[in-house]
Amino acid sequence: MVLTMKKRWMLAALLFACALLTACGSADVEPEGELSLVDEQGEEVSLTNKERATILFHFTEVG
């Protein structure tokens, strides 16, 4: 099987893109630090607590 120079570059680019997407797509990375916010009662709420769901509301000023 004889590949032309253009097909070789296309194959190399495709393989590079696949390798890059595979390297960037790992989802089993643990967060390095503890993520937490202060709630309306002034208590610190951990965002990495896996036992209870946390809903975040982010309000921005409009106007």
C-alpha positions in Angstrom: 0.0 0.0 0.0 1.6 3.2 -1.2 0.6 6.4 0.6 1.1 9.8 -1.0 2.8 12.5 1.0 -0.6 14.3 1.5 -2.2 11.2 2.9 0.7 10.6 5.3 0.4 14.2 6.7 -3.4 13.7 7.0 -2.9 10.4 8.8 -0.2 11.9 11.1 -2.5 14.9 11.9 -5.4 12.5 12.7 -3.2 10.4 15.0 -1.9 13.5 16.7 -5.4 14.8 17.3 -6.6 11.4 18.7 -3.6 11.3 21.1 -4.2 14.8 22.2 -7.9 14.2 22.9 -7.1 11.0 24.7 -4.5 12.7 26.9 -6.8 15.6 27.8 -9.9 13.6 28.4 -9.1 11.7 31.6 -11.9 12.2 34.1 -10.5 10.4 37.2 -8.5 13.4 38.4 -9.2 14.3 42.0 -9.3 18.0 43.0 -6.1 19.2 44.6 -7.7 21.3 47.3 -10.9 21.5 49.3 -13.5 23.6 47.5 -15.8 25.4 49.8 -18.1 28.5 49.9 -19.8 30.4 52.7 -23.6 30.1 52.8 -26.2 32.7 53.8 -25.9 31.7 57.5 -22.1 32.3 57.4 -21.3 28.6 57.6 -18.7 27.1 55.3 -20.1 24.6 52.8 -17.9 22.0 51.2 -18.4 21.5 47.5 -16.5 18.2 47.5 -18.9 16.5 49.9 -20.2 13.4 48.0 -22.9 12.5 50.5 -25.2 15.4 49.9 -26.0 17.3 46.6 -25.1 21.0 46.5 -27.0 23.5 44.3 -25.1 26.7 43.5 -26.8 30.0 42.4 -24.5 32.6 41.0 -26.2 36.1 40.8 -24.6 39.0 38.9 -25.6 42.6 39.0 -27.4 43.7 35.9 -27.7 47.3 34.9 
